[in-house]
């Protein structure tokens, strides 16, 4: 999924054009609910970008 498709108003804030697999799997929990989300993944897998996305939301 492209960043611009998921969050068009913040697409320029991210240094990449597409979310990776781990990020794509977490997106519904971040974008479609107001619940807390815990992401556990290896270093450099994109967790910080998910946290930034949650802040932007």
C-alpha positions in Angstrom: 0.0 0.0 0.0 1.3 3.4 -0.9 1.7 6.0 1.8 -0.2 8.6 -0.3 -3.2 6.2 -0.4 -3.3 5.6 3.3 -2.6 9.1 4.6 -2.5 11.6 1.7 -2.2 14.6 3.9 1.0 13.3 5.5 2.6 11.5 2.6 5.4 14.0 2.3 6.4 13.5 5.9 7.5 9.9 5.2 10.8 9.2 3.5 9.4 6.2 1.5 6.5 5.7 -0.9 5.1 2.3 0.2 4.6 0.6 3.5 6.4 -2.7 4.0 4.6 -5.9 4.9 4.7 -5.4 8.7 3.5 -1.8 8.4 0.6 -2.8 6.1 -0.5 -5.5 8.6 -0.6 -2.9 11.4 -2.3 -0.1 9.4 -5.9 -1.2 10.0 -5.3 -1.1 13.8 -3.8 2.4 13.5 -6.1 4.0 11.0 -9.5 2.4 11.6 -9.7 2.3 15.4 -8.9 4.5 18.4 -7.4 1.5 20.3 -3.8 1.2 21.5 -1.5 -0.8 19.3 1.6 -2.7 20.2 4.0 -3.6 17.4 6.8 -6.0 18.0 9.2 -6.4 15.1 13.0 -6.5 14.4 15.1 -3.5 14.4 14.8 -1.3 11.2 11.4 -2.9 10.3 9.4 0.4 10.4 8.0 0.6 13.9 9.0 4.3 14.3 7.1 5.2 11.1 4.0 3.5 12.5 4.4 5.5 15.8 4.7 8.7 13.7 1.7 7.8 11.7 -0.3 7.2 14.9 0.7 10.7 16.1 -0.3 12.2 12.8 -3.7 10.5 13.0 
